[in-house]
Amino acid sequence: MSIPRLYVEADLAEGVDVPALPGQGHYLGQVMRKGEGDSVHLFNGRDGEWRARIGAIRKDRATLVPEERLRPQAATPDIRLLLAPLKRDAMEWVVEKATELGVASIHPVLTTRGVVGRINHERLSTIAREAAEQCERLDLPAIAPAQDLHAALDAWDGTPLFLGHERGKAPSLASLLPGRVPPLGILVGPEGGFTKPELDAMGRRHFVSSAALGPRILRAETAAVAGLAVLQALAGDWTVPS
């Protein structure tokens, strides 16, 4: 049977008990049918990945005991996704796939034509954690609180930000990446597109560049995943031999 892989918040060190997070005891005991002494793999975003055993388990509570570090912590390329919040299923899908693609942070931005005005931060964080456990990355992406687009641009640190152009009237994203290294970001707007004032505001920012994501019109969730894949393939950790 497969060995469960779990994200924990506590520090990881040999022989030092680690409490499971809420829900993980139930998952181990009732879903995975694991018991005391069974193996698990643990990571916390700081200390690499560890082989551990279940020290104790009762109902929803479990204690985990790290025994051996399997992988050292590796840095995640600082690739960021800014996007207008989508409807629940689409937003959760984007967070899951962005986590699998290795995004470092996700920044929901509120726009004039956006159809969603708030996000369930706790739910999205859970989606990201479960995706990280499944895809074997060693950390979680940061998920920022939703913020007005203009406020987000005002607070931006100058990192190059590629605006996914909805109709291809811009240089391709791939053509803009040679020689670039993280930190890098991509911005994807709502299904209805950005308004002219929003586009004008972005055009005044020296760090924003329009980038085409192909000749077809993409749904917002497709554009986000496609853009991240191009960034990782040409400027991220896909270029590093495994």
One Martini backbone bead per residue (centre of mass of N, CA, C, O) as a GRO file, in nm:
protein
  242
    1MET     BB    1   0.100   0.033   0.015
    2SER     BB    2   0.080   0.348   0.037
    3ILE     BB    3   0.244   0.635   0.149
    4PRO     BB    4   0.171   0.883   0.329
    5ARG     BB    5   0.147   1.243   0.265
    6LEU     BB    6   0.237   1.521   0.486
    7TYR     BB    7   0.150   1.824   0.615
    8VAL     BB    8   0.327   2.026   0.850
    9GLU     BB    9   0.412   2.275   1.104
   10ALA     BB   10   0.626   2.149   1.242
   11ASP     BB   11   0.915   2.063   1.327
   12LEU     BB   12   1.186   1.858   1.191
   13ALA     BB   13   1.309   1.579   1.388
   14GLU     BB   14   1.466   1.333   1.524
   15GLY     BB   15   1.232   1.197   1.755
   16VAL     BB   16   1.020   1.434   1.726
   17ASP     BB   17   0.720   1.502   1.797
   18VAL     BB   18   0.423   1.528   1.582
   19PRO     BB   19   0.142   1.691   1.515
   20ALA     BB   20  -0.136   1.654   1.371
   21LEU     BB   21  -0.361   1.775   1.180
   22PRO     BB   22  -0.661   1.846   1.123
   23GLY     BB   23  -0.784   1.532   0.984
   24GLN     BB   24  -0.533   1.333   0.972
   25GLY     BB   25  -0.623   1.108   1.160
   26HIS     BB   26  -0.867   1.020   0.997
   27TYR     BB   27  -0.718   0.965   0.736
   28LEU     BB   28  -0.530   0.745   0.843
   29GLY     BB   29  -0.743   0.553   0.988
   30GLN     BB   30  -1.009   0.559   0.787
   31VAL     BB   31  -0.889   0.579   0.494
   32MET     BB   32  -0.588   0.428   0.512
   33ARG     BB   33  -0.562   0.217   0.748
   34LYS     BB   34  -0.383   0.317   0.984
   35GLY     BB   35  -0.124   0.265   1.234
   36GLU     BB   36   0.078   0.198   1.459
   37GLY     BB   37   0.403   0.214   1.291
   38ASP     BB   38   0.336   0.342   1.043
   39SER     BB   39   0.411   0.498   0.751
   40VAL     BB   40   0.531   0.834   0.679
   41HIS     BB   41   0.533   1.146   0.512
   42LEU     BB   42   0.709   1.461   0.570
   43PHE     BB   43   0.628   1.822   0.552
   44ASN     BB   44   0.699   2.209   0.597
   45GLY     BB   45   0.892   2.404   0.404
   46ARG     BB   46   1.199   2.363   0.565
   47ASP     BB   47   1.304   2.032   0.630
   48GLY     BB   48   1.195   1.867   0.424
   49GLU     BB   49   1.183   1.514   0.390
   50TRP     BB   50   1.018   1.257   0.596
   51ARG     BB   51   1.049   0.973   0.767
   52ALA     BB   52   0.775   0.817   0.942
   53ARG     BB   53   0.577   0.742   1.230
   54ILE     BB   54   0.315   0.620   1.406
   55GLY     BB   55   0.275   0.671   1.745
   56ALA     BB   56  -0.032   0.783   1.749
   57ILE     BB   57  -0.396   0.690   1.742
   58ARG     BB   58  -0.713   0.887   1.782
   59LYS     BB   59  -0.924   0.940   1.578
   60ASP     BB   60  -0.823   1.275   1.504
   61ARG     BB   61  -0.556   1.183   1.643
   62ALA     BB   62  -0.193   1.238   1.598
   63THR     BB   63   0.137   1.097   1.619
   64LEU     BB   64   0.457   1.189   1.486
   65VAL     BB   65   0.780   1.023   1.393
   66PRO     BB   66   1.071   1.117   1.303
   67GLU     BB   67   1.365   0.939   1.138
   68GLU     BB   68   1.423   1.038   0.824
   69ARG     BB   69   1.583   1.208   0.581
   70LEU     BB   70   1.513   1.218   0.228
   71ARG     BB   71   1.498   1.541   0.173
   72PRO     BB   72   1.597   1.835   0.102
   73GLN     BB   73   1.552   2.150   0.086
   74ALA     BB   74   1.394   2.334  -0.179
   75ALA     BB   75   1.371   2.578  -0.392
   76THR     BB   76   1.124   2.796  -0.510
   77PRO     BB   77   1.029   2.953  -0.764
   78ASP     BB   78   0.936   3.296  -0.815
   79ILE     BB   79   0.616   3.228  -0.905
   80ARG     BB   80   0.333   3.427  -1.002
   81LEU     BB   81  -0.028   3.457  -0.941
   82LEU     BB   82  -0.263   3.665  -1.101
   83LEU     BB   83  -0.625   3.672  -1.029
   84ALA     BB   84  -0.941   3.664  -1.093
   85PRO     BB   85  -1.190   3.553  -0.938
   86LEU     BB   86  -1.361   3.255  -0.942
   87LYS     BB   87  -1.550   3.022  -0.945
   88ARG     BB   88  -1.522   2.775  -0.733
   89ASP     BB   89  -1.432   2.536  -0.915
   90ALA     BB   90  -1.224   2.696  -1.084
   91MET     BB   91  -1.051   2.802  -0.849
   92GLU     BB   92  -0.971   2.527  -0.733
   93TRP     BB   93  -0.837   2.421  -0.989
   94VAL     BB   94  -0.617   2.636  -1.011
   95VAL     BB   95  -0.483   2.585  -0.738
   96GLU     BB   96  -0.409   2.295  -0.788
   97LYS     BB   97  -0.242   2.336  -1.057
   98ALA     BB   98  -0.046   2.554  -0.952
   99THR     BB   99   0.081   2.375  -0.741
  100GLU     BB  100   0.184   2.154  -0.938
  101LEU     BB  101   0.355   2.383  -1.103
  102GLY     BB  102   0.507   2.566  -0.864
  103VAL     BB  103   0.385   2.793  -0.734
  104ALA     BB  104   0.449   3.042  -0.490
  105SER     BB  105   0.197   3.244  -0.560
  106ILE     BB  106  -0.140   3.372  -0.484
  107HIS     BB  107  -0.333   3.657  -0.633
  108PRO     BB  108  -0.618   3.797  -0.572
  109VAL     BB  109  -0.803   4.015  -0.801
  110LEU     BB  110  -1.006   4.293  -0.820
  111THR     BB  111  -1.251   4.359  -1.070
  112THR     BB  112  -1.493   4.502  -1.254
  113ARG     BB  113  -1.570   4.211  -1.419
  114GLY     BB  114  -1.599   4.046  -1.190
  115VAL     BB  115  -1.793   3.764  -1.041
  116VAL     BB  116  -1.603   3.773  -0.780
  117GLY     BB  117  -1.563   3.921  -0.436
  118ARG     BB  118  -1.462   3.645  -0.303
  119ILE     BB  119  -1.282   3.422  -0.080
  120ASN     BB  120  -1.189   3.095   0.039
  121HIS     BB  121  -0.909   3.066   0.203
  122GLU     BB  122  -0.926   2.798   0.355
  123ARG     BB  123  -1.003   2.618   0.115
  124LEU     BB  124  -0.760   2.689  -0.070
  125SER     BB  125  -0.544   2.591   0.129
  126THR     BB  126  -0.636   2.296   0.125
  127ILE     BB  127  -0.596   2.245  -0.173
  128ALA     BB  128  -0.292   2.308  -0.174
  129ARG     BB  129  -0.205   2.094   0.031
  130GLU     BB  130  -0.309   1.843  -0.120
  131ALA     BB  131  -0.144   1.892  -0.378
  132ALA     BB  132   0.137   1.884  -0.246
  133GLU     BB  133   0.117   1.596  -0.138
  134GLN     BB  134   0.076   1.462  -0.425
  135CYS     BB  135   0.331   1.613  -0.596
  136GLU     BB  136   0.600   1.639  -0.403
  137ARG     BB  137   0.629   1.893  -0.277
  138LEU     BB  138   0.799   2.103  -0.012
  139ASP     BB  139   0.559   2.312  -0.038
  140LEU     BB  140   0.358   2.603  -0.019
  141PRO     BB  141   0.154   2.819  -0.140
  142ALA     BB  142   0.082   3.137  -0.130
  143ILE     BB  143  -0.228   3.297  -0.014
  144ALA     BB  144  -0.371   3.579  -0.077
  145PRO     BB  145  -0.557   3.822  -0.026
  146ALA     BB  146  -0.792   3.992  -0.151
  147GLN     BB  147  -0.738   4.254  -0.408
  148ASP     BB  148  -0.724   4.529  -0.552
  149LEU     BB  149  -0.571   4.592  -0.837
  150HIS     BB  150  -0.448   4.873  -0.770
  151ALA     BB  151  -0.331   4.790  -0.497
  152ALA     BB  152  -0.151   4.566  -0.606
  153LEU     BB  153   0.021   4.750  -0.789
  154ASP     BB  154   0.119   4.946  -0.566
  155ALA     BB  155   0.255   4.688  -0.396
  156TRP     BB  156   0.446   4.614  -0.595
  157ASP     BB  157   0.804   4.514  -0.637
  158GLY     BB  158   0.880   4.501  -0.970
  159THR     BB  159   0.816   4.248  -1.081
  160PRO     BB  160   0.774   4.088  -1.352
  161LEU     BB  161   0.461   4.135  -1.542
  162PHE     BB  162   0.237   3.930  -1.718
  163LEU     BB  163  -0.015   4.006  -1.945
  164GLY     BB  164  -0.281   3.829  -2.041
  165HIS     BB  165  -0.373   3.833  -2.364
  166GLU     BB  166  -0.688   3.764  -2.508
  167ARG     BB  167  -0.604   3.823  -2.847
  168GLY     BB  168  -0.287   3.825  -2.932
  169LYS     BB  169  -0.194   4.152  -2.917
  170ALA     BB  170   0.106   4.026  -2.867
  171PRO     BB  171   0.363   3.902  -2.753
  172SER     BB  172   0.479   3.622  -2.675
  173LEU     BB  173   0.566   3.477  -2.390
  174ALA     BB  174   0.807   3.313  -2.499
  175SER     BB  175   0.956   3.571  -2.632
  176LEU     BB  176   1.000   3.716  -2.328
  177LEU     BB  177   1.199   3.492  -2.165
  178PRO     BB  178   1.470   3.519  -2.258
  179GLY     BB  179   1.688   3.564  -1.977
  180ARG     BB  180   1.492   3.493  -1.764
  181VAL     BB  181   1.426   3.517  -1.408
  182PRO     BB  182   1.344   3.476  -1.114
  183PRO     BB  183   1.115   3.683  -1.059
  184LEU     BB  184   0.772   3.607  -1.170
  185GLY     BB  185   0.464   3.712  -1.341
  186ILE     BB  186   0.105   3.651  -1.377
  187LEU     BB  187  -0.187   3.802  -1.540
  188VAL     BB  188  -0.539   3.728  -1.492
  189GLY     BB  189  -0.842   3.787  -1.596
  190PRO     BB  190  -1.152   3.805  -1.660
  191GLU     BB  191  -1.383   3.696  -1.878
  192GLY     BB  192  -1.452   4.012  -1.957
  193GLY     BB  193  -1.216   4.161  -1.891
  194PHE     BB  194  -1.064   4.449  -1.907
  195THR     BB  195  -1.068   4.765  -1.866
  196LYS     BB  196  -0.945   5.051  -1.981
  197PRO     BB  197  -0.847   5.169  -1.709
  198GLU     BB  198  -0.689   4.912  -1.633
  199LEU     BB  199  -0.502   4.906  -1.878
  200ASP     BB  200  -0.383   5.188  -1.833
  201ALA     BB  201  -0.265   5.132  -1.552
  202MET     BB  202  -0.076   4.905  -1.649
  203GLY     BB  203   0.073   5.070  -1.877
  204ARG     BB  204   0.220   5.259  -1.647
  205ARG     BB  205   0.380   5.008  -1.572
  206HIS     BB  206   0.705   4.901  -1.600
  207PHE     BB  207   0.644   4.581  -1.511
  208VAL     BB  208   0.437   4.563  -1.746
  209SER     BB  209   0.355   4.298  -1.987
  210SER     BB  210   0.236   4.200  -2.273
  211ALA     BB  211   0.095   3.860  -2.337
  212ALA     BB  212   0.059   3.598  -2.538
  213LEU     BB  213  -0.158   3.280  -2.536
  214GLY     BB  214  -0.225   3.263  -2.824
  215PRO     BB  215  -0.480   3.234  -3.087
  216ARG     BB  216  -0.680   3.173  -2.856
  217ILE     BB  217  -0.953   3.171  -2.657
  218LEU     BB  218  -0.936   3.173  -2.307
  219ARG     BB  219  -0.998   3.070  -2.028
  220ALA     BB  220  -0.897   3.170  -1.730
  221GLU     BB  221  -0.796   2.891  -1.625
  222THR     BB  222  -0.630   2.825  -1.876
  223ALA     BB  223  -0.445   3.071  -1.878
  224ALA     BB  224  -0.308   3.022  -1.608
  225VAL     BB  225  -0.185   2.741  -1.670
  226ALA     BB  226  -0.040   2.810  -1.933
  227GLY     BB  227   0.141   3.037  -1.824
  228LEU     BB  228   0.288   2.867  -1.607
  229ALA     BB  229   0.408   2.657  -1.798
  230VAL     BB  230   0.586   2.853  -1.956
  231LEU     BB  231   0.749   2.967  -1.722
  232GLN     BB  232   0.866   2.694  -1.626
  233ALA     BB  233   0.992   2.596  -1.899
  234LEU     BB  234   1.174   2.882  -1.950
  235ALA     BB  235   1.227   2.998  -1.615
  236GLY     BB  236   1.222   2.752  -1.433
  237ASP     BB  237   1.238   2.417  -1.295
  238TRP     BB  238   1.230   2.268  -1.580
  239THR     BB  239   1.545   2.338  -1.647
  240VAL     BB  240   1.608   2.135  -1.421
  241PRO     BB  241   1.748   1.862  -1.345
  242SER     BB  242   1.629   1.569  -1.165
   0.00000   0.00000   0.00000
